[in-house]
Amino acid sequence: MSLPKFLAPYLASYDLDKLDLEKNKEMIITEILNKGDGKALKWLANNYTKMDIKQTVATPMKGSWFRSVLKYWHKIFAIDPSPSQFNKAIIDFNA
């Protein structure tokens, strides 16, 4: 199943037709939580479990998150990451 076209702005670096909901789950969840609007977040909630989303936030991909967004989702899910884990997840525009 391909992803709906309205998600394209949030996954601009990817070909939606080639993404797999399960195989690319962590990346899809990360990108939509980082950049998505209400419609995209609703789609996310309808296609992934709360545990899938929480796990993605709890073990964030290295260099993939905006600082304020990751802080927000950590508060929503009551996650207290180590400073090292948190800092590794943040996109570094100065690198």
N, C-alpha and C positions, 0 to 999 in steps of 0.2 A: 504494500500500500504506500503510495507516495504521499508526501505531506501537502497540506492545502497551500495554495498559492499566496494567501494572505500572510503566511509566515515568512515569505521571501525577504522582506526588509530586515528581519532579525537573524536570518541565516544567509546573509548576502554573499559570503565566501564559499557557499556550498551549492551544489546542484540538488535541488529538492527531490528530483526524481531518482537520485542515486542514494539518498539517505534511507537508512533502515531504522524504524522506530526502536527496535531492541538493541541492535548492534551499535547505534550512534546515540543511545539514550542519554548518556552523561553530557555529551556535547550539546544535544538539542535542549535538554533541560537548562543547562548553564546559559546558553545563548538567549533563550526566551526569558529566563529570570532576569538576566542582565539588561535586556533591551526591549522586551515585549510590552505591549499595551494590554488593556483589560481583556480584549478579545483573545489575544494570544495566550494570556494566563489562564483564561477559561478553557481554551483548547488543551493546554498543558494538563490542567486538573482532570479533564475528561479522558486523557490518553495515558496518563501515568498515575501510579498510586501515590498517596501522600508519603509513603515510606520511600519510594523511588526518589521523589523530590527532596525529601529531608536528607537522605543518604548522599545525594549529589551536593547539597549545601554543607553537610558535615565533613565530607572529604573532597573539598574543592579542587578542581583541576588547576595545575600550576600555570600561573600567568594568564588566567582567563577571566578574572572578575574585576569589576569596578569596585573600588574600596567601599563607597557608600552603599552600593547595592548588596554586597556580601554582608556588611554589618547589619543591614535591614533584615535580610533573610535569616541571619543568625539569631536576631531578636525574635522574629516570628516563630522560629522553631526551637527557641530556648537552647541554642547551641553555644558552648563556650570553648572555642578552639584555642589551641596553643598559639602564642604570638608568631612563632616560626611558621606554623602551618598557614595561618592567616596571611602573613606577609608574602609567602611563596605563591599564594593564589592570586595576588593582586597584579593587574596589568601594569608593567613598568614602561611608561612612555619615554623614559630617559635612558633606557638601555641601548 
